Amino acid sequence: MKTLQYIFFVISIHNVELYLIKNQNKPICANCKFFIPNKNECTIFGEIDTITGKYSYENAGTVRNDEEKCGEYAIFFKTNYFKSVTIPYYFVLEHFLIVGYCFLPFILYAFLYYILHI
C-alpha cells in the first residue's frame, strides 16, 4: 500500500514540474542553423563592413527580444541538422592556434608519409 502511495506521489510531482517550466515549447537559438555558438550571435541579422569586408552580427538575445526581428517565438528559426559539425567548426575557428599546434606533428607526419610513398 505504501508503494502505491509513493508511485502516486512521484507521478503527481512529475506533472507539476512540467507546468512550472516557462518557454519549454519555444524554439531554442542554440538549435538554430543561423546561430554562432561561440559568439552568441545570429547570422540572419548583421551587416558587412564595406572597407574590411568583415561581417558583424547581432547578439541572439537582442534578436529574440525584438519582435520586429526573430521575436519571442523565433519566426526565422530553422533546425540545425548538422550541429555535430558546426559546433566543433566554430571551436577550431576560435582556438586555431591551440588546436593547430597540437595536431601539427600529426599533420606533418601524414603529409611526409604521403609524399614519400607516392
C-alpha positions in Angstrom: 0.0 0.0 0.0 2.8 2.3 0.8 4.5 1.6 -2.5 1.3 2.7 -4.3 1.3 6.0 -2.4 5.0 6.6 -3.4 4.2 5.9 -7.0 1.2 8.3 -7.0 3.4 10.9 -5.3 6.2 10.6 -7.9 3.7 10.8 -10.8 2.0 13.9 -9.4 5.3 15.7 -8.7 6.5 14.9 -12.3 3.4 16.5 -13.7 3.7 19.6 -11.6 7.3 20.2 -12.7 6.2 20.3 -16.4 3.8 23.2 -15.7 6.5 25.2 -13.8 8.9 25.4 -16.7 8.5 28.5 -18.8 9.2 28.8 -22.5 9.5 25.0 -22.9 7.6 24.9 -26.2 9.5 27.8 -27.8 12.5 27.2 -30.2 15.9 27.5 -28.7 18.5 29.6 -30.5 21.3 27.0 -29.8 19.4 24.5 -32.1 19.0 27.0 -35.0 21.2 26.8 -38.0 21.8 30.6 -38.0 23.3 30.6 -34.5 27.0 31.1 -33.9 27.7 29.3 -30.6 31.0 30.7 -29.6 29.9 34.4 -30.0 26.1 34.0 -29.2 25.2 35.7 -32.5 22.6 35.3 -35.2 23.8 35.2 -38.8 20.4 36.4 -40.2 20.7 39.9 -38.7 24.1 41.5 -39.4 25.9 43.8 -41.7 29.2 43.8 -43.7 31.9 46.4 -43.2 32.5 47.8 -46.7 36.1 48.6 -46.0 37.4 45.5 -44.3 34.8 43.0 -45.6 34.2 41.6 -42.1 30.7 40.5 -41.0 29.3 41.8 -37.8 26.2 40.0 -36.5 23.7 40.9 -33.8 23.5 39.2 -30.4 21.0 36.3 -30.4 19.4 37.6 -27.2 18.8 41.0 -28.7 17.3 39.5 -31.8 14.9 37.2 -29.8 13.7 40.1 -27.6 12.9 42.3 -30.7 9.5 41.4 -32.1 10.4 43.1 -35.5 13.2 40.6 -36.0 13.0 37.0 -34.8 10.9 37.6 -31.8 9.9 35.5 -28.8 8.5 32.7 -31.0 11.6 32.6 -33.3 9.8 33.2 -36.7 13.1 32.7 -38.6 14.1 29.5 -36.8 15.4 26.6 -38.8 16.6 23.4 -37.2 20.4 22.8 -37.4 20.7 19.2 -38.5 24.5 19.4 -38.7 25.1 20.6 -35.1 27.7 17.9 -34.5 29.7 19.6 -37.3 29.1 23.3 -36.7 30.0 23.3 -33.0 33.5 21.8 -33.5 34.0 24.1 -36.5 33.4 27.2 -34.5 35.6 25.8 -31.7 38.5 25.2 -34.0 37.9 28.6 -35.7 38.2 30.4 -32.3 41.1 28.3 -30.9 43.0 27.7 -34.1 46.5 28.3 -32.6 45.9 25.9 -29.7 44.3 23.2 -31.8 46.6 23.7 -34.8 49.8 23.4 -32.8 48.6 20.3 -31.0 47.9 18.5 -34.3 50.8 19.9 -36.3 53.1 17.0 -35.8 50.4 14.5 -36.9 49.6 16.7 -40.0 53.3 16.9 -40.9 53.8 13.2 -40.5 50.8 12.4 -42.7 52.0 14.9 -45.3 55.5 13.4 -45.3 54.2 9.9 -45.4 52.0 10.8 -48.4 54.9 12.5 -50.3 57.4 9.7 -49.6 55.1 6.9 -50.6 53.9 8.2 -53.9 
